[in-house]
Amino acid sequence: MRILHIDTEMMWRAGENQLWLFLDYLKDNEEITNYLVAKKGSAILERSENIINTFDVDLNWEISPTSIVHIANICKTYNINIIIAYTPKAHGLAIMVKKIYPKVKLIVHDRSSESIGRGIFSKLKYRSSMVDKFIVTSSLVSDKLIRLGIDSKDIVIVKNACSGSEFIFRSKQDTKYVLSKKFELPYDVPLIGTVSHFSNHNRSDILFKSLEKLAQENISFFCLVAGDGPRRRELENLCREYGIHHFVKFIGFMEDISQLLHAIDILAVVSSKKELGTVTLDAIWSDCCVVGACNNTQSDYLINGKTGFVSDLDDQEAFTNNLRKVVVNKELRTSLCEAAKTVTLKEHSLTTNVLSILGVCRDVLKNGRN
């Protein structure tokens, strides 16, 4: 089986990490050959070029004739059986490629529960008969597609995965000590961490408001804030306004996020989207207790009160209460971590994820829509 993956993101996001886990898992498989089309200089292209065949293509325009012909020629040259498109732009490109090279099957891997664009092409491509199957990461994404008129039999839910391999051989205490020395942190207080891109949609203000409350109650903690973006200076000033700047340190972008996760005791995830990010899975594997806030409290990653805590994005009091519980109670943190790892091992296994995707590919080749 020869699979061509199309990804149009430049940055390293959750989708790119999931794609990387898939490619890396199959790098020595003699029956599956993976190929990747991505933008020149993109994070996924640079990371993958040593393990699979990669092609840098101009992917800035969804209906670029040059790009479409280029990708179609790759399909012909390498006798590609299946295209998997990972972004809305890749989805559109792949449909146009299939018009030129109809022999190839097309799977759209959709991980976003957010509404699609308002343009006519955005709506038409989701209903296109050129798409043989949709792989989605949750029931929320599936529901979105069904509302768009897609038949449920053409949708397969494959949950996001985490290998856990980068966390297994690390001592949490040793990693915490190293990071404490590096950033001059107190070693003997609960260490909270958060990872985010500080864009206009960032809601770190919710976390900082809760930290302000904990500080007013004289609860001991320290918070590491990893990430960068246009609002970083604004959020730093917000911490000063809340009087918590002595307990919060912005450390910028971290290349090895697993080092941060394996050092902190609590990961605070505040998502302006409907679902928590896949960093939640990485945190669970690294023995972090996760406290989240998003627009959907029925999280795929957390069972509220049993494997962590998740509250509604607009419920500041609930988020503060949840954070307080785990900051002051080490035994609770430990029990939630252990329960979360058990569920994650069962529900988000990398092996199950890869085999499920390959199962969809084989089914499409055998019984594709077209």
FENBELWO-V831366 format. One record per helix or strand of 3 or more residues. SS is the DSSP state (hx for helix, st for strand). FROM is the first residue (numbers start at 1). TO is the last residue. Records with the same first field share a line. If there is no record, write none. Layout:
SS = FROM-TO + FROM-TO
//
This chain:
st = 2-6 + 33-38 + 53-56 + 82-85 + 105-110 + 133-136 + 155-157 + 191-195 + 222-226 + 248-252 + 266-270 + 289-294 + 308-312
hx = 14-25 + 43-48 + 65-77 + 88-100 + 120-127 + 139-147 + 152-154 + 172-183 + 204-216 + 232-242 + 257-261 + 279-285 + 316-328 + 330-347 + 350-367
//
